[in-house]
Amino acid sequence: MLIFKYLIYIIFLYVILLLGTLSFIFKPIKDEIISAKTTINSIYINNFELKVKKQILNNNYDSLVDEMIQLKETNILNNIEVKYLKYYITVESLLKHSDNIKTKDWVLNDVSIDSRFGNIKKYSDTIYVFTPDEDYEKEEYIDIKFQALNDTNMQNSISSIRFILPKIEFLQNEEKSNKAKEYLKSILNLQDIYKEKFFYLDNGDNFASIKYTINNNAAFKKIYETLVTLLIYFTILYFLIVFLILSSNYVLMQTMIVKYLKELEAYINDVLDNKFYKFNEKKLKHKNIIKIAKSISKISKKTSSIINELNVNKSTLELQLSTDNLTKFPNSKIFENDLKSLFLTDIKSYISLVKLETLKNFVKNNSQKDTDQLILSFANILKTTIEKVHGSHSTIYRSYGSEFIIISKFADFKLINTILSDITDNINILREDFKLDEKIIFSTSIPFDHYSTTQRILEKLEKVHEERIVTLDTFYIEKPDEANEKDLQLEKVVTSIIKNDAFSLSYKFDTYLFMEENILIMKEVSANLLSTDGSVIPIGTFIAVAEHKQLAIDFDKQLIIKVFKFINKNNIDYILAINISISSINDDSFINWLEAKLLYDYKDVINNIVFSVTTFAAKNNFDTFVKFSNSVKKFNGKILLKRFSYNDLKLEELESLNLDYIRVHKDYTTNIDEKRKVVLKNIVNFSVIHDIHILGDLVSNQSDYDILKGLRFYGTSK
C-alpha cells in the first residue's frame, strides 16, 4: 500500500513538472514552428497566385496545369479549385492560339465569332469580353476570326479557344490521422484553413477566383515529432533523477536511519517479550528517532506497570476463584472445569462425594477455630490416603462446608472400594482427637457418565448419597452396569431426533446494549430437545451422544438451516448466537458447506449471526479453533467466545484469534470487587485494541451492572 502511495506521488509530480515544461519550453518552440511553416506556405501560395493570374487570363491551360502540379507537390493544400467569373479573351491569347500567326507584333481588327456560341465585344485595346450563349458548354472550342495587321502585312486568322480549367486530385501521402492526433491538432489550433482569392483586371473588374484549403500537416508533423522527443527526454531525465533520489535515500536509510530503527526494533521486541528496561538513547543520533525512543520508553514503563498490576491481581483473583481458602483444595469451579475436560475423553472414571457428616453438630458446640481445625485434619487424611492409594490420578475438591468431591481417573470398582475403605479406616483418628461419638463421614461414588452433564452428575451423586446414608454405615459405590441400559436408550433417542430433524428452536438470554439499554443486540439459539417421556435432554448430553454417534455435524447443519430460515422469515434486527460443536469445528467439509450456504443460499443472513464457542472448548482445541475462526472471517462471518475465563485462555492467546465478541464468565461479573474490576478493565482495554465487543453474562445485581457500564462493556444479558 505504501509503495502504491509513493507511486501516486511520483506520477503526480511527473504530470505537474511536465505541464510546466510544456508551458515554458514547448510553447515557444511550437509557436516558432507554426510561424516558420506559415511563412513558407504564404511564399508558395503567393508565388503560385502571381503565376496563374496571367495564365488564367490568357487561357494557358497547359502552363496552369504545370503550376498546379508543382503546388500540389508541396503538400500544403488539401484541395484547389479555379473558376472563371467572367470570360475575357486577350490579344495575347488570340495570337497564341492562332492557326497561322505566332508572333506578337500585330494589331487585330474585325474580331468575331459564330453567333451560336454567343457574342464577343472589344473591352479595351488588348482585351475582348465573351458573352456565352445559354447553351454554350465550356468544353467546346470557340473559333474566333480576326484580321491581323502590321507594318508590312495583313492576314486573316482563326483562334480556337475554350474556357476549361484543370482539376487536380490532392491525395495526401501521410498516414491517416487518429483521434488523438486530431485532438492534439485542435489544441494546437492547427486545423485546416479555407481561403478564396479573386483575380482582377487593371480597371478593377474580377475575372476569376481560386478556392483552396491550406493544411498544417507539415507544421503538425514537426510539432508532433518535437513533442515526442521532448517527452522521451523529459521522462528519461525525470525518472533518472527519481531513481538517483530514491537510491540516495535508500543508501541513507540503510547506513543511518535503519541502523537506529533496528535498535528500536530490538528494544520493542524485548518489551513485547515482557523484558522491561530503560532504553539507552545515547545509541541514537537522529533527533526525531530519539523523540520516538523516549516515547516508546515511556510506553514501556506504563506497560510494565500495568502488566505487573494485572499479573498480581489476576493471580490473586484466579486463586480466589479456583481455591478453597481453608483447605487450599481446588473449589467447585475447578471441579466443573475438570469434569468438562473428562467429557472430552474416554477415560473410565469415578466421581465420589465424601461428606463430613459430624460437622453439623460439631459446629453447634465448638468454636470456629476448632471447626476449622477439624476440617483441615479431615482434609489432610483425605489427601494422604488418596495419594498413597491412587497417586495423582485422583483429585480432591472442596465443594462447600462439609462436602468434598473426588475425581478418580483410570479407576474401577475395586480401586474405589479400596480408596473409600482406607479413608473410613483412617478417619477414626478424628474420633479420638475431637471426641466424636457419631457417624463421622459417609461416602458415595458413581461411575462417570460421558453422556450426562455436570449438573446431572451432581444431582445424581446427591440423590444416591441421601438414599444410601440411611441404610449403610460407611460408603456406597455404584457399579458401571447399572448405567449402561440408560445410555443405550439415550443413544436411540438422540439418533432418532437427528435422523428425523425432530427438534425446534427457541431464542434466549437477551443481550442489550449498555449505552442504550432498550436496544436488543443478541439472542442465543437454543434447541428444544425432548426424550420419549417428554423430559428435556440437556444440550451438553445431547451433543456428547451425537459426537459419540458421529452425528454432531448433521445436527449442527440442521440447527443452522433452521436459524437461517427464521432470520429470512422474521427480518430481525439483532444477532443470533449459534453454538457450534467441536466436531463441526474440526471438519473441513462442514466449513466448506457453511461457506457455500452463506455465500450463495443465505447470503442475506450473514449480518444477523455469530458463531459461538465456549472458551473451554477453544482451549482444548486451540489450533483447530484458530483455523476455524480464520475460515469464518473469509466469508465475513463473526465469532463469539463465551464464558471467558483466565483459567482457560490468557489474553495473549486471544491475540491469535479472529474474535468479534467475548462474553466474560459470570464468575468475573458477579459481586465485582476491586481486584475483579482491575482484571475486567484490562480485558476491556484488550478488546478496544483488538476491536472486540465485550459482553457480560447474566448480570442481575445493579451494582455489578453499573460497574460494567462504567468500564464500557458493550452489552450484557440479565
N, C-alpha and C positions, 0 to 999 in steps of 0.2 A: 504493500500500500504506500509506503514511504517513497519507494522508487517511482511509482506512478505519479505521486505528488510532485517530486522533483522534475520528472519528465514534462509535466504540465507547465511548470515554471520555465524550463528551458525553451519549450516551444513558444510560450507566451512572449518571452524576451526576444526570441528569434523574430517573431512577427513584428514586434514594436521596432526593433532595430532595422529590419528590412524595410518597413514603411518609411522610416526616417532616411535610410539610404536612397530609396527611390525618389523621395522628395528633394533631397539636396544634390544628388549626383545624377540620377537617371533623367529627371525632368529637363535639366539644361541640355543634356545630350540628345534627348528626344526632340526638343524644340529646334536644335541645330540641324538635325537630320531632316526634319519636316521642312525647315526653311530652305535648305540646300536643294532638296528634291523639288520643292515648289518652284524655285528659281529655274532649275533645269527644265521642268515641264513647261514653264512660261516661254523659255527660249525656243524650245521645239515648236510649240504651238504658234507663237508669233511669226517665226520663220516660215512655217507652213502657210499661214494666212497671207503673208506677203506674196508668196509664190503663186498660190492658187487663185488669187483675185484676178490677175490678168488672164490666166488660163481659162477660167470660167467665162470671162467676158468675151474672149476670143474663140470660144468653143473648141479649146485644145484638149480633146478627150484623152489622148494617149499620155500627154505630159501630166495631166491631172491624175491619171491612174498611177503613174510612177511616184508622184509626190505623196499620194495617199498610202501607197505600199510602204514607202520609206517611213512615214509617220507611224504606220501600224507596227513596224519592226521595233519601234522604241518601247512598245508595251505600256504606254502611258494612257491609252484610251481603251474604253470598253466598246465604244461604237462611234460612228461618224456618219452624218447624213448631209449631203449637199443638195440644195434646192434652188431652182430659178424662181424669182419673184416676178420678174418681167423679162421679156425676150428681146434682147438687144443684139444687133449684128454690127461689128466694127468693120471698117475698110480693111484693116489688117486681116481679119478673119476671112473676108471675101477673097482677098488676093491669095491667102494661104490655101484656101480650099478650091481655087480656080482650076479649071481643067487645062488652061494654056498659059496663064500668067503667074509667075512665081516671084517676081521682084516687087519692090515696094514703091518705086518712084512712078506712080501712076495716079491719075485723077479720074474718079469714077463719075459716070453720068448714066441717066436712064436706068436706074436700078428698079427691077420689077420682079414679081413672082406670079405664079399661076394663082388665079383667084380662088381656086378650090382649097388652097392652104390658108388663105387669109389675105392680109394686105401688109405692105411694107411702106414706111414713110421715113423721110430723112429727119433725123433727130438733131444732128449737128454736122459739121464738116467731116467728121470721122466716124459717126455712129448713125445707124439706122435702127428704127424700132419696128419689131414684127408683132403684128396683132393676129393671132391664130384664129382660124375658123373653129366653130364649136366642135366639129367632127375631127379636128386635127389630132393626130397621135404623135407624141414626141419621138417615138422610134422612127417615124418616117423622115426620109431626107427631103429637104426643100430645095428645089432648083431655083437659084436666084440669077437672073440675067442682068448683065450690066455692060456698059461701054467704057473702056479704059483708054485714056489719052495721056501722052507725054509729049515732050518737045519734038519728037520726030515721028511718032507713030500713033495709030488708033486701032484698037482691037475690040471686037465683041467677045464676051466670055460668059461662062456659066459656072457658078459655085454650088456645090451640093453640101448643105449643112443640115444637121439635126440637133435638136435640143435634148440630148440624153446625157445624163451624168452617171459616173461609175458608182457601183455599190461594192463595198469591201466587207468581207466577213472577218470579224475580230474574234478569233478563238485564242483564249489565254493559254499559255503553256504551263502555268504554275498549277500545283495540286489544288484540289478542291479545299476550300477553307472549312474548317469545322466550326462548331458553335462557339467554342472557347475563343478561337481567333476572331470570329465575328464580334463577340462581346468585347474583346480587347480593342478591336478597331473602333467600336463605338465609344469606349472610354477615352481613347486617344484622339477622338474626333477625326478619324481618317476615313470617313465614309466617302463614297463616290460623289463627284461634283458635276452637276449638269450645267452646260453653258450653251449660248447661242450667239453667233457672230453674223452681223449684217455687212454686206459689201455695197458701197455707194459709188455712183459716178461723180465726176468732178463738180457737177452742179448740185449734188446732194440727193439725187434720186437713187433709191436702192434697187439692185437688180438680182441679188442672190443672198442666200444665208447658209451658214454651216451650223449644225447642231451636233454636239459631241458630249460624251460623258468621260470625265477625267477620273481615272482610278489612282489610288495612292499605294498600289501594290508594292512598288519598289521601296517607298518610304517605310511601309509597314514591315516588309521583309527585313530591311536594315534595322529597324527599331526592335523587331522581334528577336533577331539574332543578337543584338546588343543586350536586350533584356535577359535572354537565356544565359549569355556569357556572364553577365553581371550576377545573376542568381547563382550560377555554378561557383564562381569565385567567392561570392559572399558566403554561401553555405559552407564551402570548404574552410574558409577563413574562420567563420563563426564557430563551427564545431571543433576546429583545431584549437581555438582559444579556450572553448569549454573543456575540451579534453585536457589541455595543459593546466587549467584551473583545478579541475577535479583531481588530476594526478597529483598536483602540488598539495591540494587539500588532503588527499589520501595519505601521501607521504608524511605530511604534518601530523595527521591523526595517528598514524602508526607509530611515529617516532616520539610523539609527545603526549597528546591527549589520551590515546588508547592506553598508554602505559599507566597513566593516572587512573583511568576508568577501571583497569584491571585490579588496581589496588583497592578501589572502592568495591568492585565486584566480590573480591575475596572477603572483604570485611562484611558485606551484606550476606554472603553465603554463611559466614560464621554466625551472624545474628539469626539467620533462618534455622541454623542448627543449635540455637539456644546457647551459643558461646558469646557472652557479652563482655566487652572490654572497651576501654577508651581508645578511639582511633588516633593514630599518630598523624596529625595534619601536616607535620613538617615534611612528610614524604612528597607532598603535592606542591606544585609551583603556580599553577593556573588559578587565578583568584576566584573565578566562577565555580570551578570544581571544588575549591576549598570551602566555599559557601555551602555547596551541596553536601560535602563531607560533614560539615558542622551540623547541618540539619539532620542528616542520617544518624549522626552520633546522638542527637537529642531524642530522635525517634527510638533509637536502640535503648536508651536509658528508660524511656517511658514504657517501651515494650517489655523490658526486663522486669520493671516494677509490676506491671500488670500481670505478666506470666507468673511471677513469684506469688503475687497475691492470689491469683486464680488457682495455682497448684496447691497452695496452703489450704484455701477454702474448699477446693474440690476434694482434696484428700480427706479433710475433716468431714465434709458433707457425705462423701462416699462411705466413710467409716460409720457415720451416724445412720445412714440409710441401709447399710449392709450388715452391721454387727450389733449383737445384743450387748448393752452397756455393762451388764453384770458379769456374765459368763464368758464374754468375748466370742461366743459361738456365732456363726452366721445366723441371721434372722430369717423370718418368713419370706421376706422379699428375695433373698438369695436362694432360699429353698424353691420358690416358684420358678426362678430362672434356671436353676439346676434341673428341676423337674421338666421344664420345657426342653432343655437340651437332651434329656433322656428320651423324649418323644421322637427325636431325630435319629435314634439308634435302634439296634435290635438286641441290646444288652438285656439279659434276664436279670431283673432286679426286684427287690422288696422294699416296701415303704412301711416303716414302723412308727407307731405312736407310743411314747412312753410318758405316762402321767405320774407326777409325784402326788399321789392321792392324799397323803397325810398333810400336805401343805395347807389345805383349807383350815383345818382345826389348829395346826401349829401356829398360824398367824394370829389367831384369836388370843393365844395365851403367852406369846413371846414378842420380844422387841423386833424392830426392823433389822437390827444388826444380826440378831440370831437367825432371823428368817433368811437373810442374805447368805449367812454362813451355811445354813442347811442346803440352800440351792447350789452354792458353789461346791460343797462337798459332794452332793449328788452328781453335779456336772463332771467333777473330776473322776468319779467312779465310772460314769458312762464313757468318758474319753479313754481312760487307761484300759478298760475292759475291751472296748471295740478295737483299739489299736493293737492289742495283744492278739485278738482272735481274727480280725479281718484287715488289719493294716489300714492303708489309705483308700481302700475300696469302699469304705463306709464313711459317711459324713453326717455329723450331728448338727441339728439346727434347733434353736430355741424359738418356739412359736410365740408363746406369751405365758406369763405366770408359771404354772406347774407343768406345761406341755412342752415336750421335746420330740422332735421328729428325726428319724434316721433314714437316709437313703443308702441302701446297701446294693452295690453293683456286683455283677458276676456272682450272685447269691442264689442258693436253692433252699428248700425247706429245711434240710438238715443243718446247714450253716446258720440260718436264722434261729433255729431252735437252740443251737449252742450259744449264740450271742445272748439271747434273752435269758437263757438258763444261768449263764455266768453273771449277767447283770443282777438277776434276782438273788444269786448267792452272795455276791459282793456287796449288795446293798444293806445286808444285815448289820454291817458295822455302824450304820447310821442309827439303828435302833438303840445301840448302847451309848453312842456319843450324844444323841439328842433325846434320849429317854422316850422313845416312840413305842407305843403299845398297840398300834392298829396297823392295818394294811398300809405299807409304805408306798408301793408302786403297783401299777398294772400296765402291762404292755400288750399292744395289738399290732399284728403285722399282716399285710396283704400283698399279694404279687402285684407288681407294676403292670398296669393295663395300657398298652400302647394306643388303644382305641378310645381311651377315656380322656378326661380333661383334668386340669389341676383342681378345679372346684369339685368335680365329681369324686376324685380320689380322696380329697379331704373329707367330703361329706360321708363317703362310704367308710373311711377309716374311723370317723367319729361315731357313726351308727353301729358298726361292728363292736367298737370298744364299749359303748354303752350297753349293748346286748350281752357281751361276754363277761363283763366285770361282775355281773350279778351271779353267774353260775360258776366262774372259775376264780382261783386264788391268785395266780401269778401272771400268766400271759396266754395269748391265743394267737395261732398262726393259721392263716387260710391257705389251703392247698391250691396250686395252679389249676387243677382240673375243674374246679367249680366255676371258673370264668370262661372256659373255652366255648361252652354252648351259647352263651350270650354273645360272644364275639362273632361266631358263625352266623347267628341271626342278624346281627348288626350289619355284617358284610352283605347279606342278601338284600336288606332294606336299602343300603346306600347304593348298591349296584342297580337296583330297580329304579330308584329315583333318578339316577344319571342316565340310564338307558332310555327311560321314558320321558326325560326332561320334565319331571313331575315336581316342580317347585315354583314358588312365586317369590317376588321381591318386596321388601319394604325399605324405607329410607329413614335413617335415624341419626341421632347425635348432631342436631342442627348446630352449625358453627356460624357465628355472627362477627361482623367487624367490631373492633374496639372503638374506632373513631366515629363510626356511625352505627350505633347498636341495633338499629332496626333493619339493617341490611344483611340478609342471609347470603353467605358466600359458599357454603359447602354442606353436603349431607353425605353420610356413609351408606353404601349399599349393603343390605343385609338379606341373605337368603332365608326364606321360611322353610325349614326342613323338618318334616314330621315323620315319626315312625308309624308302624301299622296300628299301634294302640292310641295314636293321636298325640303322643308325647313329643316334645321338641328335642331334636338331635342337635347338640351344641356344634357350632361350626368347626371348632378345633377337632372334635371327634370325627365329624363327617369328613374333613379334609385328610385326617390321618388314615382313615379307612380307604378313602378314594385314592390316596397316593400308594397305599399298600396294594390295592387292586389295579393300579396304573390307570385310573380313571380321572385323576385330578385335572388334567389338561382339558379333557372333554367337558368337565363341569365348569371350568373357568370360561371356556368358549361359550357355553350355553348362557352363563350368567352375563357375560359381556354383551352378547347379542340382545338379551332382554333389556339391558340398560340402554343400549343404542336405540332400540325401538321406542323405549319410554321417552328418551330425550326428543326424538323426532316427532313423537305424537303430542307431547305436552309443551314444547317450546319453552323450556325452563331458562331462567337467567342466573342460575347458580351452578356450582360444580358438584359432580357426584364422585365420591372416592370409591374406587373398585379395588378390593383386596385381591392380590394375585398370589397363587400358591408357589412354593419352591419348585415344584415340578415344572410349571409353566416358565418360570424364570430361567430354568436350566435348559429349556428346549428351544433350539434354533427354529424348528418348523413352526412352533407357536408364535414366535416373534415375527416370522415372515407372514404368517396368517394374519396377525394383528395389524401389521403394516399395510397389507393389502386391503383389509376392511376399512381402515381409517383413510387411506389414500383414494379409494375408489367407491366402495359401497356406502360408507357412512362418513364421508369427509366433512360433513357439516357439524359433527358432534365433538370434534377434537377440542374445542374451547370449553366444553362442559364436562370434561372428565379428567380425573387424575388417578394414576395407578398407585395403589397403596401397598407398602410392605412394612412389616414390623422391624424395628431395629434389631431385635433378637434374631430374626430370620436373615437380615442383611449381614449381621456379624458372622453367623455360621456359614454363610455362602457369599463372602465378601467379594471375591474376584468375579463370581458369576453375576452378582448384583451390579457391580461396576459396568460389566459388559451389557447387561440388560438396560440400565439407565442410559447409557450412551446410545444404544439402539433405538430406544423410545424417542430420544431427542432428535434423531434423524428425520422422524416424521412429525416433529413439533408436539410430541406428547409431553405430559407433565408427570412428575414423580413426587409422592408424599412418603416421607419416612415417619412412621408413627411410633408412639411410646418410646421416644428417645431417652436414653439413659447413659450416663458415663460408664456404667458397668458393662455396657455392650459395645459402644463405639466412642472413641475420643474425637475431639474437634478436628485434629489433624487428619484423621481417617476420613472425615466428611469432605475434606477438600477434593478428594479424588472422585467424589460422586456428583452427578449432574442432578441436583435436587432443586425442586421448586417450593416445597413445603416441608417443614419439620413440626410434628406435633410432639411437644415435650411431655414426658411421662408425668402422670398426675402426682407422683411422689415429690416432684420438684415444685409443683404449683399448688400444693395443699399445705396450709399452715406455714406460709413463707416467712422465714426468719432472715436475719441479716446475711448469714452465710449462704443461704439459698439465693437470696437476692443478688449477691455478687456473682454467683455462678450463672444465674439467669441473664444478668446484664451482659456477661461475656458471650453467652450464646447468642443474644440479640446482636451484639457487635459483630460477631462472626457472620451472622445472617445478612447484615447490612453490606458487609464487604463482598459477600458472595451472592447477593441478590436473591435471598431465600426468604420466604414468608414464614414467620414463627407463630405457631398456634398453641393455645392452651388446651387442656383435656379435662372436661367435666369440672369446671371451676364453679363451685357453689357458694363459697364464702365471699362476701362483699369486700372484705379487706384484701383477700388474695386477688380478687378481680381488679381492684383499684391499683394494686402494686403492678400487676401485669400490664395494665393500661399505661401506667407511668413509665414502664420500661419499654413501651411502644411495641408490645406484641401485636401481631397483625389481627388476630381474632381468637375466639375460643368457643368451645361447646360448654353447655351448662348442665 
